[in-house]
């Protein structure tokens, strides 16, 4: 069993060109993150910044007419109709 590997060195099975590409992308991501933090400004002492929520587009409202199944499902007869169909099946 070999000793601990120094931090920053890739595992031995990773080819050097892949490790170099990964290292470059990681450094770019760190630089971009620090630029974003600088743009957001400093925080007061003892404060923490909550993570930003993901922005997702709002679903568009459904303006079409309901289908026959939606009309049945939303009516008061849905549960009795379902129970009756299950009784017939048994």
DSSP file (Angstrom, degrees, kcal/mol; ACC not computed):
  #  RESIDUE AA STRUCTURE BP1 BP2  ACC     N-H-->O    O-->H-N    N-H-->O    O-->H-N    TCO  KAPPA ALPHA  PHI   PSI    X-CA   Y-CA   Z-CA
    1    1 A X              0   0    0      0, 0.0     2,-0.1     0, 0.0     0, 0.0   0.000 360.0 360.0 360.0 133.9    0.0    0.0    0.0
    2    2 A X        -     0   0    0      1,-0.1     3,-0.1     3,-0.0     0, 0.0  -0.402 360.0 -99.7 -89.0 167.6    1.4    3.4   -0.9
    3    3 A X        -     0   0    0      1,-0.2    -1,-0.1    -2,-0.1     2,-0.0  -0.104  56.6 -63.6 -76.9 178.8    1.4    6.5    1.2
    4    4 A X        -     0   0    0      1,-0.1     2,-0.3     3,-0.0    -1,-0.2  -0.334  52.5-121.7 -66.0 145.4   -1.0    9.4    0.9
    5    5 A X        -     0   0    0     -3,-0.1    -1,-0.1     1,-0.1     3,-0.1  -0.642  30.3-105.5 -85.6 145.3   -0.9   11.3   -2.3
    6    6 A X    >   -     0   0    0     -2,-0.3     3,-1.5     1,-0.1    -1,-0.1  -0.391  43.8 -96.8 -67.9 148.4   -0.2   15.0   -2.2
    7    7 A X  T 3  S+     0   0    0      1,-0.2    -1,-0.1    -2,-0.1     3,-0.1  -0.361 108.1  32.5 -66.6 144.3   -3.2   17.3   -2.7
    8    8 A X  T 3  S+     0   0    0      1,-0.3     2,-0.4    -3,-0.1    -1,-0.2   0.257  90.6 112.5  94.2 -12.1   -3.6   18.6   -6.2
    9    9 A X    <   -     0   0    0     -3,-1.5    -1,-0.3     1,-0.0     3,-0.1  -0.793  66.1-125.3 -96.3 138.6   -2.1   15.5   -7.9
   10   10 A X        -     0   0    0     -2,-0.4    -1,-0.0     1,-0.1     6,-0.0  -0.304  35.7 -87.7 -74.7 161.8   -4.5   13.4   -9.9
   11   11 A X    >   -     0   0    0      1,-0.1     3,-1.6     2,-0.0    -1,-0.1  -0.316  43.9-109.4 -61.3 155.8   -4.9    9.7   -9.3
   12   12 A X  T 3  S+     0   0    0      1,-0.3    -1,-0.1    -3,-0.1    -2,-0.1   0.738 113.6  61.2 -65.8 -22.2   -2.4    7.6  -11.3
   13   13 A X  T 3  S+     0   0    0      2,-0.1     2,-0.6     0, 0.0    -1,-0.3   0.508  83.0  93.7 -84.6  -1.5   -5.0    6.2  -13.7
   14   14 A X  S <  S-     0   0    0     -3,-1.6    -4,-0.1     2,-0.0     5,-0.0  -0.800  81.3-122.6 -91.6 122.6   -5.9    9.6  -15.1
   15   15 A X    >>  -     0   0    0     -2,-0.6     4,-2.1     1,-0.1     3,-0.5  -0.314  21.1-119.4 -61.5 148.1   -4.0   10.6  -18.2
   16   16 A X  H 3> S+     0   0    0      1,-0.2     4,-2.5     2,-0.2     5,-0.2   0.829 110.6  56.7 -61.6 -35.7   -2.1   13.8  -17.8
   17   17 A X  H 3> S+     0   0    0      2,-0.2     4,-1.8     1,-0.2    -1,-0.2   0.871 109.6  46.4 -67.1 -34.6   -3.9   15.6  -20.7
   18   18 A X  H <> S+     0   0    0     -3,-0.5     4,-2.6     2,-0.2    -2,-0.2   0.901 112.3  50.2 -70.7 -40.4   -7.2   15.0  -19.0
   19   19 A X  H  X S+     0   0    0     -4,-2.1     4,-2.5     1,-0.2    -2,-0.2   0.891 110.4  50.1 -64.1 -38.9   -5.9   16.1  -15.7
   20   20 A X  H  X S+     0   0    0     -4,-2.5     4,-2.3     2,-0.2    -1,-0.2   0.909 111.6  47.9 -66.4 -41.3   -4.6   19.3  -17.2
   21   21 A X  H  X S+     0   0    0     -4,-1.8     4,-2.3     2,-0.2    -2,-0.2   0.913 113.4  47.8 -65.4 -41.8   -7.9   20.0  -18.9
   22   22 A X  H  X S+     0   0    0     -4,-2.6     4,-2.5     2,-0.2    -2,-0.2   0.920 111.3  50.4 -64.0 -43.5   -9.8   19.4  -15.7
   23   23 A X  H  X S+     0   0    0     -4,-2.5     4,-2.3     1,-0.2    -2,-0.2   0.902 110.8  49.2 -62.2 -41.8   -7.4   21.6  -13.7
   24   24 A X  H  X S+     0   0    0     -4,-2.3     4,-2.1     2,-0.2    -1,-0.2   0.918 112.6  47.2 -64.9 -43.0   -7.8   24.4  -16.2
   25   25 A X  H  X S+     0   0    0     -4,-2.3     4,-2.2     1,-0.2    -2,-0.2   0.890 111.5  51.6 -65.8 -38.2  -11.6   24.2  -16.1
   26   26 A X  H  X S+     0   0    0     -4,-2.5     4,-2.3     2,-0.2    -2,-0.2   0.909 109.7  48.9 -64.7 -42.3  -11.6   24.1  -12.3
   27   27 A X  H  X S+     0   0    0     -4,-2.3     4,-2.2     1,-0.2    -1,-0.2   0.879 110.5  51.3 -65.6 -37.5   -9.4   27.2  -12.1
   28   28 A X  H  X S+     0   0    0     -4,-2.1     4,-2.5     2,-0.2    -2,-0.2   0.906 109.8  49.8 -64.5 -41.0  -11.7   29.0  -14.5
   29   29 A X  H  X S+     0   0    0     -4,-2.2     4,-2.3     2,-0.2    -2,-0.2   0.903 110.9  49.3 -65.6 -40.3  -14.7   28.1  -12.4
   30   30 A X  H  X S+     0   0    0     -4,-2.3     4,-2.3     2,-0.2    -1,-0.2   0.909 111.4  49.3 -64.0 -41.1  -13.0   29.3   -9.2
   31   31 A X  H  X S+     0   0    0     -4,-2.2     4,-2.1     2,-0.2    -2,-0.2   0.909 111.5  48.8 -64.9 -41.7  -12.1   32.6  -10.9
   32   32 A X  H  X S+     0   0    0     -4,-2.5     4,-2.2     1,-0.2    -1,-0.2   0.893 110.9  51.1 -65.1 -39.2  -15.6   33.1  -12.2
   33   33 A X  H  X S+     0   0    0     -4,-2.3     4,-2.2     1,-0.2    -2,-0.2   0.909 109.9  48.5 -65.4 -41.7  -17.0   32.4   -8.7
   34   34 A X  H  X S+     0   0    0     -4,-2.3     4,-2.1     2,-0.2    -1,-0.2   0.872 109.6  53.2 -68.3 -34.4  -14.7   34.9   -7.1
   35   35 A X  H  X S+     0   0    0     -4,-2.1     4,-1.9     2,-0.2    -2,-0.2   0.913 109.3  49.2 -64.2 -41.3  -15.7   37.5   -9.7
   36   36 A X  H  X S+     0   0    0     -4,-2.2     4,-1.7     1,-0.2    -2,-0.2   0.909 110.3  50.6 -64.0 -41.2  -19.3   37.0   -8.9
   37   37 A X  H  X S+     0   0    0     -4,-2.2     4,-0.8     1,-0.2    -1,-0.2   0.885 109.2  51.2 -64.0 -38.0  -18.6   37.3   -5.2
   38   38 A X  H  < S+     0   0    0     -4,-2.1     3,-0.4     1,-0.2    -1,-0.2   0.876 108.9  51.6 -66.3 -36.3  -16.8   40.6   -5.8
   39   39 A X  H  < S+     0   0    0     -4,-1.9    -1,-0.2     1,-0.2    -2,-0.2   0.829 105.1  56.0 -69.7 -31.0  -19.7   42.0   -7.8
   40   40 A X  H  < S-     0   0    0     -4,-1.7    -1,-0.2     1,-0.2    -2,-0.2   0.704 108.7-132.4 -76.3 -18.5  -22.2   41.1   -5.0
   41   41 A X     <  -     0   0    0     -4,-0.8    -1,-0.2    -3,-0.4    -2,-0.1  -0.069  30.9 -48.4  91.6 167.5  -20.2   43.2   -2.5
   42   42 A X        -     0   0    0     -4,-0.1     2,-0.3    -3,-0.1    -4,-0.0  -0.349  50.6-130.3 -76.3 156.5  -18.9   42.5    1.0
   43   43 A X        -     0   0    0      4,-0.1     3,-0.1     1,-0.1    -1,-0.1  -0.751  27.7-101.1-101.0 151.6  -21.1   41.1    3.8
   44   44 A X    >   -     0   0    0     -2,-0.3     3,-1.9     1,-0.1     2,-0.1  -0.288  57.2 -77.8 -63.3 158.9  -21.4   42.6    7.3
   45   45 A X  T 3  S+     0   0    0      1,-0.3    -1,-0.1     3,-0.0     3,-0.1  -0.374 118.2  12.9 -62.1 131.6  -19.4   40.8   10.0
   46   46 A X  T 3  S+     0   0    0      1,-0.3    -1,-0.3    -3,-0.1     2,-0.2   0.366 100.5 119.1  85.2  -4.6  -21.1   37.6   11.1
   47   47 A X    <   -     0   0    0     -3,-1.9     2,-0.4     2,-0.0    -1,-0.3  -0.590  47.0-155.6 -92.6 155.9  -23.5   37.6    8.2
   48   48 A X        -     0   0    0     -2,-0.2     2,-0.6    -3,-0.1    -4,-0.1  -0.953  16.0-125.1-128.3 152.3  -23.8   34.8    5.6
   49   49 A X        -     0   0    0     -2,-0.4     3,-0.1    -6,-0.0     2,-0.0  -0.843  25.6-132.3 -98.0 122.8  -25.1   34.9    2.1
   50   50 A X        -     0   0    0     -2,-0.6     3,-0.1     1,-0.1     2,-0.0  -0.360  35.3 -92.3 -69.3 154.8  -27.9   32.4    1.4
   51   51 A X        -     0   0    0      1,-0.1     2,-0.3    -2,-0.0    -1,-0.1  -0.347  43.5-107.3 -66.0 148.7  -27.5   30.4   -1.8
   52   52 A X        -     0   0    0     -3,-0.1     2,-0.1     1,-0.1    -1,-0.1  -0.581  34.1-120.7 -75.9 135.2  -29.2   31.8   -4.9
   53   53 A X        -     0   0    0     -2,-0.3     2,-0.2     1,-0.1    -1,-0.1  -0.439  30.8-102.6 -73.6 151.4  -32.3   29.9   -5.9
   54   54 A X        -     0   0    0     -2,-0.1     2,-0.7     1,-0.1    -1,-0.1  -0.498  33.1-129.0 -70.0 140.8  -32.4   28.4   -9.4
   55   55 A X        +     0   0    0     -2,-0.2     2,-0.4    -3,-0.1    -1,-0.1  -0.839  31.8 177.2 -95.8 121.6  -34.4   30.5  -11.8
   56   56 A X        -     0   0    0     -2,-0.7     2,-0.1     3,-0.0     3,-0.1  -0.939  35.0-103.8-121.0 144.2  -37.0   28.4  -13.6
   57   57 A X        -     0   0    0     -2,-0.4     2,-0.2     1,-0.1     3,-0.1  -0.403  40.1-110.1 -66.6 142.7  -39.5   29.7  -16.1
   58   58 A X        -     0   0    0      1,-0.1     2,-0.1    -2,-0.1    -1,-0.1  -0.476  37.7-105.7 -68.6 139.9  -43.0   29.9  -14.8
   59   59 A X        -     0   0    0     -2,-0.2     2,-0.2     1,-0.1    -1,-0.1  -0.430  37.1-112.2 -67.1 142.9  -45.4   27.3  -16.3
   60   60 A X        -     0   0    0     -2,-0.1    -1,-0.1     1,-0.1     2,-0.0  -0.502  35.9-102.9 -74.4 142.3  -47.8   28.8  -18.8
   61   61 A X        -     0   0    0     -2,-0.2     2,-1.0     1,-0.1    -1,-0.1  -0.364  31.1-118.9 -65.7 145.9  -51.4   28.8  -17.7
   62   62 A X        +     0   0    0      1,-0.2    -1,-0.1    -3,-0.1    -3,-0.0  -0.751  39.5 168.9 -89.8 101.1  -53.5   26.2  -19.4
   63   63 A X        +     0   0    0     -2,-1.0    -1,-0.2     2,-0.1     3,-0.1   0.405  41.9 104.2 -94.4   1.6  -56.2   28.2  -21.3
   64   64 A X  S    S-     0   0    0      1,-0.1     2,-0.1     0, 0.0     3,-0.1  -0.317  83.0 -89.5 -81.3 168.1  -57.5   25.2  -23.3
   65   65 A X        -     0   0    0      1,-0.1    -1,-0.1    -2,-0.0    -2,-0.1  -0.490  50.0-103.1 -72.3 143.9  -60.8   23.5  -22.6
   66   66 A X        -     0   0    0     -2,-0.1    -1,-0.1     1,-0.1     2,-0.0  -0.364  35.8-117.0 -68.0 149.0  -60.6   20.5  -20.2
   67   67 A X     >  -     0   0    0      1,-0.1     4,-2.1    -3,-0.1     5,-0.2  -0.234  31.1 -99.3 -76.2 172.9  -60.6   17.0  -21.7
   68   68 A X  H  > S+     0   0    0      1,-0.2     4,-2.1     2,-0.2     5,-0.2   0.878 124.9  51.1 -63.4 -36.8  -63.4   14.5  -20.9
   69   69 A X  H  > S+     0   0    0      2,-0.2     4,-3.1     1,-0.2    -1,-0.2   0.901 108.7  50.7 -68.1 -39.2  -61.2   12.8  -18.3
   70   70 A X  H  > S+     0   0    0      2,-0.2     4,-1.9     1,-0.2    -2,-0.2   0.883 110.0  50.7 -64.7 -37.2  -60.4   16.1  -16.6
   71   71 A X  H  < S+     0   0    0     -4,-2.1     4,-0.5     2,-0.2    -1,-0.2   0.909 114.7  43.1 -66.1 -40.9  -64.1   16.9  -16.4
   72   72 A X  H >< S+     0   0    0     -4,-2.1     3,-1.0     1,-0.2     6,-0.3   0.922 113.0  52.1 -69.4 -43.8  -64.9   13.5  -14.9
   73   73 A X  H 3< S+     0   0    0     -4,-3.1    -2,-0.2     1,-0.3    -1,-0.2   0.853 112.1  46.1 -62.3 -35.2  -61.9   13.6  -12.5
   74   74 A X  T 3< S+     0   0    0     -4,-1.9    -1,-0.3    -5,-0.2    -2,-0.2   0.536  98.3  91.2 -86.1  -6.4  -62.9   17.0  -11.2
   75   75 A X  S X  S-     0   0    0     -3,-1.0     3,-0.9    -4,-0.5     4,-0.3  -0.357  86.9-114.4 -85.6 169.5  -66.6   16.2  -10.8
   76   76 A X  T 3  S+     0   0    0      1,-0.2     4,-0.4     2,-0.1     3,-0.2   0.579 110.5  65.8 -76.4 -10.6  -68.2   14.8   -7.6
   77   77 A X  T 3> S+     0   0    0      1,-0.2     4,-2.3    -5,-0.2     5,-0.2   0.445  74.8  91.0 -90.2  -0.9  -69.0   11.5   -9.5
   78   78 A X  H <> S+     0   0    0     -3,-0.9     4,-2.5    -6,-0.3     5,-0.2   0.944  87.9  42.6 -64.2 -50.2  -65.4   10.4   -9.9
   79   79 A X  H  > S+     0   0    0     -4,-0.3     4,-2.7     2,-0.2     5,-0.2   0.943 117.0  46.0 -66.4 -48.2  -65.0    8.4   -6.7
   80   80 A X  H  > S+     0   0    0     -4,-0.4     4,-2.3     1,-0.2    -1,-0.2   0.903 114.5  49.4 -61.3 -37.8  -68.4    6.6   -6.9
   81   81 A X  H  X S+     0   0    0     -4,-2.3     4,-2.2     2,-0.2    -1,-0.2   0.907 111.6  48.6 -65.2 -41.5  -67.8    5.9  -10.6
   82   82 A X  H  X S+     0   0    0     -4,-2.5     4,-2.1    -5,-0.2    -2,-0.2   0.915 112.1  48.4 -64.8 -43.8  -64.3    4.5   -9.8
   83   83 A X  H  X S+     0   0    0     -4,-2.7     4,-2.2     1,-0.2    -2,-0.2   0.890 111.0  51.3 -63.8 -38.9  -65.7    2.3   -7.0
   84   84 A X  H  X S+     0   0    0     -4,-2.3     4,-2.2    -5,-0.2    -2,-0.2   0.901 109.8  49.1 -65.1 -40.5  -68.4    1.1   -9.3
   85   85 A X  H  X S+     0   0    0     -4,-2.2     4,-1.9     1,-0.2    -2,-0.2   0.886 111.3  49.7 -66.5 -37.8  -66.0    0.1  -12.0
   86   86 A X  H  X S+     0   0    0     -4,-2.1     4,-1.9     2,-0.2    -2,-0.2   0.878 109.4  51.7 -67.1 -37.0  -63.8   -1.7   -9.5
   87   87 A X  H  < S+     0   0    0     -4,-2.2    -2,-0.2     2,-0.2    -1,-0.2   0.900 110.4  49.0 -65.3 -40.8  -66.8   -3.6   -8.2
   88   88 A X  H  < S+     0   0    0     -4,-2.2    -2,-0.2     1,-0.2    -1,-0.2   0.880 109.1  53.3 -65.3 -37.0  -67.7   -4.7  -11.7
   89   89 A X  H  <        0   0    0     -4,-1.9    -1,-0.2     1,-0.3    -2,-0.2   0.889 360.0 360.0 -65.0 -39.9  -64.1   -5.8  -12.3
   90   90 A X     <        0   0    0     -4,-1.9    -1,-0.3    -5,-0.1    -2,-0.2   0.485 360.0 360.0 -73.6 360.0  -64.2   -8.0   -9.2
